[in-house]
Amino acid sequence: MTGPDLRNDKPCCFVNGTVRTQNDRQPSAEAVVTKSGRVAFVGSTADAISFAGPSAKVHDLGRHLMVPGFIDNHTHFVWGGTHLLGIDLRGCRSTDEFRRSIGSYIARTRGGWVTGGNWDQEAWEIKRFPTREWIDDVSSDTPVFVQRLDGHMALANSVALRMAGVTRDTPDPDGGFIERDLRTGEPTGILKDSAMDLVTGLIPKQSSAEMQHAVLEAQAEAMKNGITSIHDITLPEHLDVYRKMESEGMLTCRIYTRLPISGYGELVRQGVRAGHGSNLLTTGSLKAFSDGSLGSGTALFFDPYLDDPSNTGLAMEIVTNGDLRRWALDADRNGLQLSIHAIGDRANHLVLSLFDEIVRTNAPWDRRFRIEHAQHVRADDIPLFKKLGVIVSAQPYHAVDDGVWAEGRIGGERLKTTYAFRSFIDAGVTVCFGSDWTVAPLNALAGIHAAVTRSTLDGKNPGGWIPEQKLTVDQAVRCYTVNNAAAAFEERTKGTIEVGKLADLAVLSEDIYSIDPSSINRTRVDMTVFGGHILYQR
């Protein structure tokens, strides 16, 4: 698949629609005309046809809703495409199904490492982490390393542990944890956060061709869901593939990259600053981790977990050894955006304190700090997001997933400011939304449904989990469009449907502004327009 060719591009006229532009100066319209990859006209159907002229191709929207193309604020795009091509354990609803899925996958593929996964023990009849004994008999000759859906822990079978030299005597690495059998002291196969590195270094790296194939699969998934831009968690080798695909006209999704903060010096040497690049591929933003995840028991809290009073979570090694502070101060000084993962309330406070130090230490600039996830915060810290100009980069689908089981981990009091979208918005904080794909589906409508209803996946909270944090449909759409554009320094080119901006558009099967909110997750994307070209039709 190649990207749209904008040379000699004729006008395209989309008429008889319900257009929600997200442009405050012209919030609604009937029709849009695109030309040379940009929006050329927004207004009535009659005026659009007149403006476009007789050579234009006309598409009747049949009163369906058109919105700006969705932007996803947090994806692992290459990993997501690879996941579509490999084993998928997200749908497993029992321990037996988990085991059988791995066994049947090995029988089909016959050779090589089994990676991917996306499993979630909270969906099983036994709410506990798997062990290598569960799968050793179906993988006796095959190394298996399958990650939990949050990416903060993985299960290694005995073959993989032997290859990595992980035994009962292997010490826990900084920022990581090797789970051990309480009776024998032997590793169970569960490796958390940096302990996963003990195995991942052995897994053969993807070739450039394999990564390119994964990106093509990921782009097709994005188009199917009306997603025309993503903010990616990007490795240097992924960036090389993206650049090659851009040069060959193969990108059909705009990619805002966030590279590991450990390599920020190379960007500085290249003279890259935030927002550097084209309207297809941008660099200048950095990603770092401060803690783990709630589901893995590694999110960092001030108070212990209720289900494990000895545990308050895990600070990443770059936090404990001082690298995060040192790198962040210098990267900001050189005009690079900081985007730091924080889940637990202590991790969020730690990152806010770091941002405060940066503001006090470095010269002012339009830095647009981001905290990725910002899931559990103390009420007293919410005003600090506004004061420091910190963008909350949240993933609402996580709320309706975690809402099934989170209270048992952290209790009702901490839940009051968990996924506190409304509290942030009411405090004047910019909130943007995404999926964290493959942790959650690459589906903005599922995220909008989650933010608006907060109805948990188990169906037990039809009125909403922590309902005071619900958003309106318009607020949620804004988080997937306007606010995501601003979080990437791209508000001048995308996020609204207005003249001069990129012609990235999504047409939906239902008007999500007028239907019962509970039906939003049954709405589908009928059409995705990228640079004025229809690249997907249902």
N, C-alpha and C positions, 0 to 999 in steps of 0.2 A: 504494500500500500504506500502510495506517495501522497504528500500533502497537496492542497489545492494550488493550482497554477493561477496566479493573479494577473498574468499578462493578458492584455486584450479582454479583460473581464467585463462582461455586459452587466447592466443593472439587474438586480433580482428584487422582485416586489412581493412582499408578504402582506396580504390584505384580509379584511373581515375577521380580524382577531380581537382578542381582549389582551392588550399589551400593557403589562405592568413594568414601567421603565426603571424604577428605582431612582429616577431623576426628579428631584424635588421641584424643579421648575416646570416640568411637564410629566406628572406622575402616570398618566394613562394616555392611551392612543388606540387606534384601530389598525394601523398599518405601519410597516417599516420598509424602506428601500435601502438596499446595500449596493455598493459599487467599489471595486478594487479593494475588497477586504474590509471596508469601513462602512459604518452607518452613514447614509447620505441624506435620509429624510425620515422623520417620525411625525405622524399626524393621521388624518382621516384617509379612508380608503380611496375616495374620489380624488383627493389631492395627491395621494401617493401614485396612483395610476397616471395622472397627468404629469407629475414630476418625472416618473421613470421613463416615459416615452414608449413608443410602439415596439422598440427592440427588446424591452425588458421581459424576462420570464416571470410570470405571475403565479403565485401560490396562494390558493384560498385556504385560510386557516380554519374556516367553519366555526368561528367564534371561540375557538380553543385559546387557552391562555399561553401567551408568550412572555418569557422573562429573560433577563440576561443569562448567558451561559453560566452555569454554576462553576464556582471555583472551590476546590477542596484544599483546605489549609494544611493537611498533614497526611502524606502518603509515603509508602515505601514502594515506589512504582516498579522498579525492576524485580524486587522480591514479590510484589503482587502478581506481575505477569508470570514469573517463575512458578508461583503458587497455582495459577490457573493451569499450568502445564504439568504439575506434579501431584503429590498426594495431598488430599484435603480431608482433615479430620474434624473440621468445625461442625459438621452435621452429626457426629457420633453422639448418641443419646444414652449410651451405657458403656460400662467397662468392657463388656464382651464385644460390642460393636467396634470399639477402639482397637481391641486386639485383632479382631477378624479383618478389619480394614487394612491394618499394616501387613498382616499375613497375605492377604489376597493381592495387595500392591506388589509385594516382593515376588509372588508367584507369577505375576504378569510381566514385570520388568526384568527380572532375572539378572541382577548384576548391579554393581555400583552402590554408592551410599544412598540411603533413604533419608531425605531431608524434607523440610517444609513443615507441615503439621497443622498448626492453628487449633490445637485441641483445647478444650475447656472442661476441667473436671467438675465445675459447678453445674454442668448439664447432665451429669451422670447420676445413677442411683446411689453411688458412694461418693460423697463429696470430698475426696482426698486425692492427692497427687498419685499418678501412676508410678510403678517401679519397673526396673528392668526385668524382674521375674515374670511380669505380665506378658512380655513379648519375646523373651529369649527363645522359647521353643518354636516360634514362627520365624525367627531371624538368626538361626544358629550360625550361619555363614555370612551374614550381611550386616555391615555396620549401620546402625539406625541412630539418627539424631533429629528428633522432631520437637519443635518448639511449641510452647503454650501460645495462645493467641496474642498475648501482650508482648511477646518477644523478650521477656525478662527471665524466662527459665526454659529449660528443655529437658527431655528425657533421652538419655543415652542407653543403649542396650549394652550387654556385657562385652560384645565384640568391640564396640566403639570405646568403651572404658579401657579395655586391655590395650588397644592400639594407642590410646592417649597416656597410658601408664598411670591411670588414676586408681589408687588403692585406698585402703583404710588409713594408710599413713600419709597420704597426700594432704598437705595443709590447705586450709581455705585461703585463696588469694585475696589480696586487698580488694574490697568492693565486690566480693563474690562469696558464695556459700555452696559447699558440697553437702547435700543432705545425706545423712547416714542412718543406718538401721540402729534403733535404740538398743537392741539386744546384742548385736554382733559388731557394731561399729563399721560395717562394710558400707560402701556407697550404694545408695538405692538406685542410682541412675539419674536422679534429679540434680541438675546443676543450675544455679541461679546467678544471673548477671555476669560479672567478669569470670566466674568459674566456667561459663560456657566456652570461653576462649581456650580452655584446655583441650577441647575437642575440635572447635571450628577451624583451627589452624591445619588440621589434617584433611579437611574436606576439599576435594579438588575444586579449584576456582573455575567459575564459568568463563568460557571463551567469549570474545567480543561478539561472535556470531550468535551464541546462545543468549547473551544479554540483549542483543538487538531483537531476537525473536520474542523474548519476554516483553520488551517494550511495545512491540507491535500488538501483542495480546492485551497488554494493559491499556493501550490507546483504544482498542476496540471496546473494552469494558467501559472506559470513560465515556466514549461517544454514546454508547447504549444508555447511559445514565445522565446525559445532558451536561456532562462535565467537560469544559473546554480548557480549563487551566488547573494546574495542581501546584502545590508547594511540596516539594519532594525532600525526603531525607536521603541525600545523595552521597555516594562514595566516589572517590576520584576516578575509579575505573568506569563508573556509571556515566560520569560527566564526559569522558572520552567518547563513549557510545552515543550519548545525546548530541555531542558536537558533530560527529560523523553523520548521524541521521539528519541533523539540521542541514548540513552542507549538501546532502543528497535529496533534500525535499521530502523526507520521510516522517517528519514530526507533524502529527495531527492533534497535538495537545500542547499547550504552552506550559513550559516547565520553569518554575522558580526554585532554584536549587539551594539547599542548605548543606554545606560540606562540614565534615568533622572539625571541631574547633582546634584539635591537635595539629592540623595542617594549615592553620591560618597564615603562617609566615610566608607560604608560597604565594597566597593571594596578595599579601602586602608587597612581596617582591615584584609581582606582575603589575602592581599599581591598580588592582581591582578595589573598588569601593561598593557600598550597597547600591543595588539597582543596575549593576554593570551588565550589558549584553543587548540582545535584540528583543523583539516582541514575541519570539518563540522560546528563547533560552536565556536565562538570567542567572548571574552569580553575584556574590557579595554578601551572602548571609551564612551564618555559622550555626551548627547544632551542637549542643552539649547535654549531658545528663547530670542531674544532681542526685537522683534517687531511682528506685525501681518502680514497682507497680503494686497496687492493692491486692490483686488476685494472686500475686506471687509472695505476698507478705514482705515485700522489700520497699514499699513506699515508706518514706521517713516521716515519723510523727513525733510530736512532743510527748505524748502519752502512749502507753503500751497498747498492743492489739488485745481486744477482749478475749479472743480465742487462743492467744499465746502471750500471757502476761510477761514473759521473759523477752519479748520482741518489740522493738520500736521502729524496726525497718533498717534500711541499709543506705548509708551515704556512699556515693560512688568514689572510687579511688582518687579521681582528679579533684574531688572536694577535700578529702582528708589529707592529700599531700600538697595542697596549695596550688596545683597547676591551674585549676579553673579560675581562681582569682587572678593569677598572674596573666594568663592568656586573655581573659576577658578584658582586663584593663588595657592591655596593649592592642588587642583587636579593635576595641572601640576607639582608641586613640587614632587608629588608622582608618576609620570610617567604615568598618564592617558591622553588620547587624548581628546582634546576639539573640539567639533563639534557644532557650534553655528548658529542658524537660524538668517538671516538678509535679509530683503527685500528692505526697503527704503535706500536712500543714507546716511541719518543721522545714521541709525542703522548700516550700513556697516562701516561707519567711527568710530562709537563708539566701535564696536568689534575689528577693526584694532588697535585702541588706546589701548584697553585692552591687545591684543596680544603683542603689543610693550612694554607695562609695564611688562608683564610676561617675555619676552626675556631679558629685562634689569634687572629684579629682580632675576629670578631663574637661577639655573645652566643650562648650555646648555645640550640638548639631542635631539635625532631624534624625535621631538614632532609632526610634521605633522599636524599643525593647519588646521581646515576646517571651511569655512563659507558655510553653507547650503543656497543655492539659489543665493546669491550675485546678485540679479536681477537688482537693480538700484544703480549705483555707480557714484561718481564724477570722471572725467578723472584724476584729480590730485591724486586720491587714488589708481589707478591701479598699479603704481610702488610699492606701499607699500605691495601689495600681494606678489610680487616677493621678496622684501627685507626681509620680515618676514617669508617667506616660507609658505605662506597660500595657501592651496588648495581650488580652486573654485569648489564647489560641486553643479553643476547646473542641471536643468531639461529642456531640450530644447523644449519639447512639450508645456510648459507654454508660451513660446515666441509666438508661432503661435496661441495660444488661447488668451492671453492677447493683442496681436497685433490687434485684432478686435476692442478693445475699450480703450486701455490704453492712447492714446493721449488725449482723453477727460478728463482724470483724472490728468495727469501730464504735458501735453504739449510737443511740439516738441523738445525743447532744452534738457530736461531731457531724452528724448528718445534716444539721440545720444549715450549714454553709458548705454542703457538698454539691458540686456542679451548680454553683450559685449564679446561674446566668442572669436572672432578673435582678439580683442584688448588684451585680457588676454594672449592668446597663443603667439601673437607677442611679448608680454612683457616678455615671458619666464615663465609664471605662469602655473602650472599644473592645468588642467581643467578635471574634471571627470563628467560623465553624468548618469542620472537615470530618474525616472518617478515621484516620490512623490505619487505613487499609494496609495490610489485610486483617488487622485486629477487628475491624468492623467492615461491613460491606461498603464498596465504593459507590454510594448511593445517597445523594443529597436529599432526596425526598424522604428516605428513611430517617435521616438526621433531622429534617424539619418536623416530621411527625413526632420524633422523640422530644424535641425541644418544646413543641406546642402542647403535647398531651402528657408527657412524662409517664406514659403508661408502660409499666415494666413488661419484659418479655414473657413472664409467667402468667400474665393476665390478672394478677392479683391487685393491681392498683389502677383500675379503670379511671378513677378520678384524678390520678396523677401521684407519682412518688415525690414527696416534698412539693406539693402543688403550688405553693407560693412562688416557686421559681419558674413557673411556666412562662413562655413567651407568646406573643401574638404571631400569626403567620407572617405578617410583614416584617416583624423584627427578625424572625428566623431566616427569611429569604435574604434580608439585608446582610445578615451574618455570612451567608454563602456567596454574596456578590460584592456589594459596595465595601464592606468591611475587610473582606479578604483582599480586595484590590489595594486598599490602603495599607494593609499589613505587609504588602510586598512592594510598596512605593509605586504602585501602578494605577492609582486612581485617575490619572489623566488619560489612560488608554482603555480601561475596562471597568466592569462592575456595574455600569448603567447602560441603558439603551438611549444613546443620544448622538447627535450628528458629530462625526469626526472620530468616534471611538471604534474600536475593533468590532466587526460584525460577528460576534460570538453570541449565539441565541439558543434558547431551548423552548420547545413547544410541548405542553403537557396535555395529557388526556382529559384531565379534569381541572376546573378552576379551584385551586386549593384555597383561595381566599374566601370562597362562598360555600364550599361543601362542609359537611360535618368533619371536624378535625380528625376523628377516628378513622376516616376514610383516606386520609392523605397517603398512608403507606400502601394503599392499593392503587394509587395514581401511577401512571407510567409516562415515560418520555416518548412522545410521538415523533419528534424530529429534533435533531441537533444540527445547528448551523455553525460552521467554523470558518471564519474569514469570509463570510458571505456565501459559502458553499454548503449545500446540504450533504453532510457526510454520514448521517444515520436517519433512517425512517423506519418506524415500527410497522 
